[in-house]
């Protein structure tokens, strides 16, 4: 059985499949799923991040809304966007979300994503915390730049 967070995520993804951007009201969505608004916040903060390929803009207050926009990545634009998307540090969860989205967008194959995942995990053996997150970001950036470069040069 799916968790409430999974159901909310599925609903939002279905809405985003029909439109590049959606606007929702946190309170209405919470009523629809019979949950507290903080549950909606949790789903947005963990499953609709820039690493997952989404921009979320929130305006609070009486007429407040949440706008979720799906980032349309073009393979050629990935190298220019890597610094902004990956940043200086990247958690394992953020990397997994990012790789999932690249496979979903058919920018990487499943095999390429598995290769990147394996390379990064092997290099991080014995590291943890900020040191691991920093090295993970650097390794992912280099691996993706190499893969993107291979796609366009031969």
N, C-alpha and C positions, 0 to 999 in steps of 0.2 A: 504494500500500500504506500502511496506517495505521501510525503510529508506536506504540511501546509505551505512551507517555503517552496517546495517543488511545484505545487499547484499554482501558486502565485507567479513563479517564474515562467511556467508553461503558458499561462494566460497572457502575460506580457509579451513573450516571444511570439505567440500567435498574432497578437495585435501588431507587432513590429514586422511580421511577415507580410502584412497587408499595406504597411506604410513605412517609410524611412524614419519617421519621427512620430511619436505619440505624446499627447498630453493627458495626464490623469490627475485626479484629485486624491490625495492620500486617504482622506476620510471616507470618500465614496468607495475606494478600493477595499479599505478595511471593513466597511459595512458589507460589501459583496462577499468577502471571504470570512466574515464573522470573526475578525481578529482585531487586535489593537494596532494603531498606526505604526508603532515601533516595529511590528513584524514586517510591515511594508518597507520601512527603512532598512531593516536587516537584509531583506532580499535585494534591494537596490545597492546597498553597500558591499555585498559579497558576490553578487552574480551579474551585475550590470556596471562593471568598472571599465575604465579605459583599456585595461589588459584583456578584458573580454570583448572589446570592440564597441563599447557604448560610451556616449557622453550623457551625463545626467545633470540637468539643471533644475534646481528646486527653489521655489519661492514660497515662503511661509506666510501665514496670515489668513484672514477671512476669505480672500479670493485666490489663495495660494494654489499652486499647481506643481506638478513634476513633469518635466519634459525629458523623454528618453529618445536619444537619436542614435541610430546604428551607424557606425563609421563604415563607409564603403571604401575598403582598401583596394587600391590598384597595385598589383605586384611591383610595378616600376616605382611607385611612391614609397614603398616600405623602407628602403635605405634612408631616405630623408626623414622619415617619421620615427625611426627606431629610438633616437635619443629621447624624444618626448614621451614615447609610449613606454619604453623600458625604464628610463631614468637611471640613477646611479646604483640603486639597490632593487632587488627583485626577490620576493619570497617564492618558495616552491609552488604554492597555490597560484600565485599570480602568473608564474611561468606556464603552469599547466593550462590555465585559462587562455593565455595568449596563444599557445601552441594549438589548443583546441579550435580557437577561432581561425587561425591560419589554415588549418586543415578544412574546416567548415567552408571557408571562402575559396578552397582549392588553390591556395597560394603554396601550400606545402602538401606533400603526400603523407599518408599515414606512416610510411617507412621513413621519410625524412624527419618527421616529428619524433619518431621513436629513436632515430639516430642522434638527434640533438639532445633529447632527454637522457639517453644513455651516456653520451659524452659529458654532459654537465654533471650528472650524478657521480660519474667516475672521478671527475676532477675535484668534486667537493667532498670526497671521502675524508672524514676526520675533522671537517670544518663545521662551524655552527654560527648562528647569530649574524651580526652585521658583516663579519668577514665572509661568510658563505653567501649572503644576499648580494654583496658587492661583486664577488667573483662570478656568481650566477648571472648577474646582469651583463658583465663584460663578456663572458663566454657565449651567452645567448646572442648578444649583439654581433660578435664575430662570426658565429656559426650562420646566422641569418644573412649577414652581408655576403658571406661566401656562397651560400645557396642561391641568393638572389642574383649575384654576379654570374654564377654558372648558367642560370636560366637565360641570360641575355647576351652571353658571349660565346656560348657553344656548349 
